[in-house]
C-alpha cells in the first residue's frame, strides 16, 4: 500500500493535522459523532446508548424522532456542512440499519474530504463496495471470546461476523470487562485470533467505562486495572495489529479526571438520532466516571499529552492552548460551540445502565 493510500484509509496527512489545529484556534471542534439511528437488533447488557441518562434524563434515545431515506441523507449532510468536521464517527443504534442511506452518505463525505468511521456490530454484511471509498474506516465491536460475546451480542455472533466481513478491511474494537480479566490467557487468545485474521487492519482497546456510582459486574476493580496495565507492554510487542503505544498505556493508567480535562470530549461535537439533541459531556453521554475511563477515543487523544515536542513542551500543552484561544474566539463571535467548551460545571447524578454497546 502506497503512502497516499495509507493516509487516505488510515491517517491524516500533515497538512490535515495542521488544519485541525486551525479549526480549534478558530473556535470549531474538528470531530463529529452522530447516532445515525435509534434502531438496533442487539440487546447487550450495559449499553450506554440506551441508558436512561444517556441524553440527560429528559429524553431517551428510543424516545427520539429519526429520519430515513433521502430526508436522512439531506439532514445528515446539512449537519456536516454546518460543522465542517475533519472526521465524523457514525454510530447508533446499529448504523447498518441505515445501510441504504450510508451508501449515499459515505461517498459524499469522501468528496468533501471528511474522514469517516462507521462503528458497527457487523450484524449485517459489510458492503465490499465501501472498501474502495477513500478516508473510510469500519470498526467492528467484538466483546470477548465467543463464549461471552455470542451471548451478550446475539445475533451478531462470531459466526455471523466472520461471514459479514469477508473481502473487507476492518478494525476490531474490544471493550474489556471484568470477566475477561480472570486470566491473562483469555485476552491473549482474543488478540491471537483477531491479529491473524486477514480482514483485520487494527485492534483497538477500551476498558468498560462506568457511570458515576455504578455498581455492575462489568466494572473493573482496582486489582483488575493494575493487572491489565501490567500485561499491556507484552501485548504491545506480541501482536502487531494491536494499537497500543507507550503513550497510550500511560493514558490508560492516568485518564482525565473530568470532561473538562478530556481532550477528546473538548474536540468532539456529538448528536443523537434526531440530529438535533446533543450527547454530553462526551460520546458516552450520561454521567461518565472519568477517573475510570478507558474509552479508546479518549485514550488516543489523551496520549497526546504525553508526547514531547521540544524540551518540557508536550503536545497536550499545544492542544489545550489552542482550545483556550478557540474559546476566546467563540466568545467574540458568539458562535455555536461545543457545550463543554463553555466550562460550565455539571452536577452528575448516577443512572443505571440497561444494555451494553450499541454497535
C-alpha positions as CSV (number, residue, x, y, z in Angstrom):
1,X,0.0,0.0,0.0
2,X,1.5,3.3,-1.0
3,X,1.9,6.3,1.2
4,X,-1.1,8.1,-0.3
5,X,-3.4,5.2,0.2
6,X,-2.1,4.8,3.8
7,X,-3.1,8.4,4.6
8,X,-6.5,8.1,2.8
9,X,-7.5,4.9,4.7
10,X,-5.7,5.1,8.0
11,X,-4.5,8.5,9.0
12,X,-4.2,12.2,8.5
13,X,-1.8,14.0,6.2
14,X,0.5,16.5,8.0
15,X,-1.5,19.3,6.3
16,X,-4.7,18.0,7.6
17,X,-3.4,17.7,11.2
18,X,-2.4,21.4,10.9
19,X,-6.0,22.1,9.6
20,X,-7.4,20.5,12.8
21,X,-5.4,22.9,15.0
22,X,-6.5,25.8,12.8
23,X,-10.1,24.8,13.4
24,X,-9.6,24.7,17.1
25,X,-7.9,28.1,17.0
26,X,-10.9,29.3,15.1
27,X,-13.3,28.1,17.8
28,X,-14.6,25.0,15.9
29,X,-14.4,21.4,17.0
30,X,-12.7,19.2,14.3
31,X,-14.5,15.9,15.3
32,X,-18.2,15.0,15.0
33,X,-20.1,11.9,16.2
34,X,-23.6,11.1,15.0
35,X,-26.0,8.4,16.3
36,X,-27.5,7.9,12.8
37,X,-30.4,5.7,14.1
38,X,-32.0,4.6,17.3
39,X,-32.7,1.1,15.9
40,X,-30.6,-1.9,17.0
41,X,-31.4,-5.6,16.8
42,X,-29.0,-6.3,19.7
43,X,-29.9,-6.1,23.4
44,X,-26.5,-6.0,25.0
45,X,-26.2,-5.7,28.8
46,X,-24.9,-2.3,30.0
47,X,-25.3,-0.4,26.7
48,X,-24.5,3.3,27.2
49,X,-26.7,4.4,24.3
50,X,-29.9,3.1,25.9
51,X,-29.0,4.2,29.4
52,X,-32.0,6.4,30.6
53,X,-29.5,9.1,31.5
54,X,-27.6,9.0,28.2
55,X,-29.2,12.2,26.9
56,X,-29.6,13.9,30.2
57,X,-32.6,12.1,31.6
58,X,-35.4,14.2,30.0
59,X,-35.5,12.0,26.8
60,X,-34.1,8.7,25.8
61,X,-32.6,7.5,22.5
62,X,-35.6,5.3,21.8
63,X,-37.9,8.3,22.5
64,X,-36.3,10.5,19.8
65,X,-37.7,11.0,16.3
66,X,-35.4,9.9,13.5
67,X,-35.2,10.1,9.7
68,X,-34.9,7.7,6.8
69,X,-34.2,7.8,3.1
70,X,-33.5,11.0,1.3
71,X,-34.5,13.1,4.3
72,X,-31.9,11.4,6.4
73,X,-29.2,11.9,3.8
74,X,-30.1,15.6,3.3
75,X,-30.3,16.3,7.1
76,X,-27.1,14.4,7.8
77,X,-25.1,16.3,5.1
78,X,-26.6,19.6,6.3
79,X,-25.0,18.8,9.7
80,X,-21.7,18.1,8.0
81,X,-21.8,21.3,6.0
82,X,-22.7,23.3,9.2
83,X,-19.8,21.9,11.3
84,X,-17.3,21.1,8.5
85,X,-15.6,18.5,10.7
86,X,-12.3,16.8,9.8
87,X,-13.7,13.5,10.9
88,X,-17.1,12.1,11.6
89,X,-17.9,8.9,13.6
90,X,-21.2,7.2,12.6
91,X,-22.7,5.2,15.5
92,X,-26.1,4.2,16.7
93,X,-28.1,2.1,17.5
94,X,-26.8,0.0,14.6
95,X,-25.6,2.0,11.6
96,X,-26.2,-0.9,9.2
97,X,-29.9,-0.5,9.8
98,X,-29.4,2.6,7.6
99,X,-27.2,0.9,5.0
100,X,-29.0,2.3,2.0
101,X,-28.6,5.8,3.3
102,X,-24.9,5.2,4.1
103,X,-24.4,4.0,0.6
104,X,-25.1,7.6,-0.4
105,X,-23.7,9.5,2.6
106,X,-20.2,7.8,2.7
107,X,-19.1,8.8,-0.9
108,X,-20.4,12.4,-0.2
109,X,-18.2,12.6,2.9
110,X,-15.2,11.4,0.9
111,X,-16.0,14.0,-1.8
112,X,-15.9,16.7,0.9
113,X,-12.5,15.4,2.3
114,X,-14.1,14.2,5.5
115,X,-12.7,11.1,7.3
116,X,-15.5,8.8,8.3
117,X,-15.7,5.9,10.7
118,X,-18.7,3.5,10.8
119,X,-18.9,1.7,14.2
120,X,-21.0,-1.5,13.8
121,X,-21.7,-4.9,15.3
122,X,-21.4,-6.4,11.8
123,X,-24.8,-8.0,12.4
124,X,-25.3,-7.5,8.6
125,X,-23.0,-7.8,5.7
126,X,-20.4,-5.1,5.4
127,X,-20.6,-3.8,1.8
128,X,-17.4,-4.7,0.0
129,X,-18.0,-1.6,-2.2
130,X,-17.3,0.6,0.9
131,X,-13.7,-0.6,0.9
132,X,-12.9,1.5,-2.1
133,X,-14.3,4.7,-0.6
134,X,-11.3,7.0,0.4
135,X,-11.0,8.1,4.0
136,X,-13.4,5.5,5.4
137,X,-12.8,3.1,8.3
138,X,-15.2,0.4,9.5
139,X,-14.8,-0.6,13.1
140,X,-16.4,-3.9,14.4
141,X,-17.3,-4.3,18.1
142,X,-16.3,-7.8,19.3
143,X,-16.6,-8.0,23.1
144,X,-14.6,-11.1,24.2
145,X,-14.3,-14.7,23.0
146,X,-17.3,-16.5,21.6
147,X,-18.5,-17.9,24.9
148,X,-19.1,-14.4,26.2
149,X,-19.6,-12.3,23.0
150,X,-22.1,-14.6,21.4
151,X,-24.4,-14.4,24.5
152,X,-24.2,-10.7,25.1
153,X,-24.2,-9.5,21.4
154,X,-26.5,-12.0,19.8
155,X,-27.5,-12.1,16.9
156,X,-24.1,-10.5,16.0
157,X,-22.3,-13.8,16.8
158,X,-18.7,-14.7,15.8
159,X,-20.0,-16.9,13.0
160,X,-22.1,-14.1,11.6
161,X,-19.3,-11.5,11.9
162,X,-16.8,-13.7,10.1
163,X,-19.2,-14.1,7.2
164,X,-20.1,-10.5,7.1
165,X,-16.5,-9.2,6.9
166,X,-15.3,-11.4,4.1
167,X,-13.5,-9.4,1.5
168,X,-13.3,-6.3,3.7
169,X,-10.7,-4.4,5.6
170,X,-11.8,-3.5,9.2
171,X,-10.7,-2.6,12.6
172,X,-11.8,-4.6,15.6
173,X,-12.8,-2.9,18.8
174,X,-12.8,-4.7,22.2
175,X,-14.4,-3.3,25.4
176,X,-12.7,-5.1,28.2
177,X,-15.0,-6.1,31.1
178,X,-14.2,-7.7,34.4
179,X,-15.0,-11.3,33.2
180,X,-12.2,-11.0,30.6
181,X,-9.5,-10.4,33.3
182,X,-9.9,-13.5,35.3
183,X,-6.8,-14.8,33.5
184,X,-4.2,-13.2,31.2
185,X,-4.7,-16.1,28.7
186,X,-8.2,-15.0,27.9
187,X,-7.1,-11.8,26.2
188,X,-4.1,-13.5,24.7
189,X,-6.4,-15.9,22.9
190,X,-8.6,-13.0,21.7
191,X,-5.7,-11.0,20.4
192,X,-4.1,-14.0,18.7
193,X,-7.3,-14.8,16.9
194,X,-8.0,-11.4,15.5
195,X,-4.4,-10.5,14.8
196,X,-4.3,-13.5,12.5
197,X,-7.4,-12.5,10.5
198,X,-6.6,-11.2,7.1
199,X,-9.6,-8.8,7.2
200,X,-8.4,-7.0,10.3
201,X,-6.1,-4.0,10.0
202,X,-6.1,-2.8,13.6
203,X,-7.3,-3.9,17.0
204,X,-8.4,-1.2,19.4
205,X,-9.0,-1.5,23.1
206,X,-11.4,0.2,25.5
207,X,-12.0,-0.7,29.1
208,X,-15.5,-0.6,30.4
209,X,-16.2,3.0,31.5
210,X,-18.8,3.1,34.3
211,X,-21.3,5.8,35.1
212,X,-20.7,7.7,38.4
213,X,-21.9,5.5,41.3
214,X,-22.5,2.5,39.0
215,X,-22.3,-1.0,40.6
216,X,-22.1,-3.5,37.8
217,X,-20.3,-6.9,37.2
218,X,-18.8,-5.3,34.1
219,X,-16.8,-2.7,36.1
220,X,-13.1,-3.3,36.6
221,X,-11.8,-3.4,40.1
222,X,-8.5,-1.6,41.1
223,X,-6.8,-5.0,41.0
224,X,-8.2,-5.7,37.6
225,X,-6.9,-2.4,36.3
226,X,-3.4,-3.0,37.8
227,X,-3.2,-6.4,36.2
228,X,-4.4,-5.1,32.8
229,X,-1.8,-2.3,32.7
230,X,1.0,-4.7,33.7
231,X,0.1,-7.0,30.8
232,X,-0.1,-4.3,28.2
233,X,3.6,-3.9,27.3
234,X,3.9,-7.6,26.5
235,X,0.8,-7.5,24.2
236,X,2.3,-4.4,22.5
237,X,5.3,-6.5,21.4
238,X,3.5,-9.7,20.6
239,X,0.5,-8.6,18.5
240,X,1.4,-6.2,15.6
241,X,-2.1,-5.2,14.8
242,X,-2.9,-4.2,18.4
243,X,-2.8,-0.4,18.6
244,X,-1.1,0.1,21.9
245,X,1.7,2.6,22.0
246,X,3.6,3.5,25.2
247,X,1.9,6.9,25.4
248,X,-1.5,5.1,25.2
249,X,-0.6,2.8,28.1
250,X,0.2,5.9,30.1
251,X,-3.2,7.3,29.1
252,X,-5.0,4.2,30.3
253,X,-3.2,4.4,33.6
254,X,-3.9,8.1,34.1
255,X,-7.2,9.1,32.4
256,X,-8.6,12.6,32.5
257,X,-10.2,13.5,35.9
258,X,-13.3,15.1,34.3
259,X,-14.8,16.0,30.9
260,X,-13.1,19.4,31.0
261,X,-9.7,17.7,31.2
262,X,-10.6,15.3,28.3
263,X,-9.1,16.4,25.0
264,X,-11.4,14.1,23.0
265,X,-14.5,15.4,24.8
266,X,-13.4,19.0,24.1
267,X,-12.7,18.4,20.5
268,X,-15.9,16.5,19.5
269,X,-19.5,17.5,19.0
270,X,-22.0,14.7,19.3
271,X,-25.5,14.3,18.0
272,X,-28.2,11.8,18.7
273,X,-30.7,10.2,16.2
274,X,-32.9,13.3,15.7
275,X,-29.7,15.1,14.5
276,X,-30.6,17.9,17.0
277,X,-30.2,16.5,20.5
278,X,-26.6,16.8,21.8
279,X,-24.9,13.9,23.6
280,X,-23.0,15.4,26.5
281,X,-20.4,15.6,28.0
282,X,-18.9,13.1,25.6
283,X,-19.9,10.3,23.2
284,X,-20.8,8.1,26.3
285,X,-23.4,10.6,27.5
286,X,-25.0,10.4,30.9
287,X,-22.6,10.8,33.9
288,X,-19.4,9.0,33.0
289,X,-16.9,8.2,35.7
290,X,-13.9,9.8,34.0
291,X,-11.4,8.7,36.7
292,X,-12.1,5.1,35.5
293,X,-12.4,6.0,31.8
294,X,-10.9,3.6,29.3
295,X,-12.6,4.9,26.1
296,X,-10.3,4.2,23.1
297,X,-11.1,7.6,21.6
298,X,-10.3,9.4,24.8
299,X,-7.1,7.3,25.3
300,X,-5.9,8.1,21.8
301,X,-6.3,11.8,22.3
302,X,-5.2,11.9,25.9
303,X,-2.0,10.1,24.8
304,X,-1.1,13.3,23.0
305,X,-0.5,14.9,26.4
306,X,2.5,12.6,26.9
307,X,4.1,13.2,23.5
308,X,7.1,15.6,23.8
309,X,7.6,18.3,21.2
310,X,10.6,20.3,22.5
311,X,12.1,20.4,25.9
312,X,9.4,20.4,28.6
313,X,6.8,21.3,25.9
314,X,4.3,18.5,25.2
315,X,1.6,18.1,22.6
316,X,-1.0,18.4,25.3
317,X,0.2,21.9,26.1
318,X,-0.3,22.9,22.4
319,X,-3.8,21.3,22.3
320,X,-5.0,23.0,25.5
321,X,-3.5,26.3,24.5
322,X,-5.3,26.1,21.1
323,X,-8.6,25.3,22.8
324,X,-8.2,28.3,25.1
325,X,-7.7,30.5,22.1
326,X,-10.7,28.8,20.4
327,X,-12.9,29.5,23.4
328,X,-11.9,33.2,23.3
329,X,-12.7,33.4,19.6
330,X,-16.1,31.9,20.3
331,X,-16.9,34.5,22.9
332,X,-16.1,37.2,20.4
333,X,-18.1,35.6,17.6
334,X,-20.9,34.3,19.8
335,X,-20.9,31.3,17.5
336,X,-22.2,27.9,18.4
337,X,-19.6,25.9,20.2
338,X,-19.3,22.5,21.9
339,X,-21.3,22.9,25.2
340,X,-18.4,21.7,27.3
341,X,-16.1,24.5,26.0
342,X,-18.3,26.9,27.9
343,X,-16.6,25.5,31.1
344,X,-19.9,25.1,32.9
345,X,-19.7,22.5,35.7
346,X,-22.4,19.9,35.6
347,X,-23.8,18.2,38.6
348,X,-23.7,14.5,37.8
349,X,-26.4,12.1,39.1
350,X,-25.8,8.4,38.7
351,X,-28.1,6.3,36.5
352,X,-28.5,2.6,35.9
353,X,-27.4,1.0,32.7
354,X,-29.7,-1.5,31.0
355,X,-27.7,-2.5,27.9
356,X,-24.1,-2.5,26.7
357,X,-22.9,-1.0,23.4
358,X,-25.0,-0.1,20.5
359,X,-22.8,-1.4,17.7
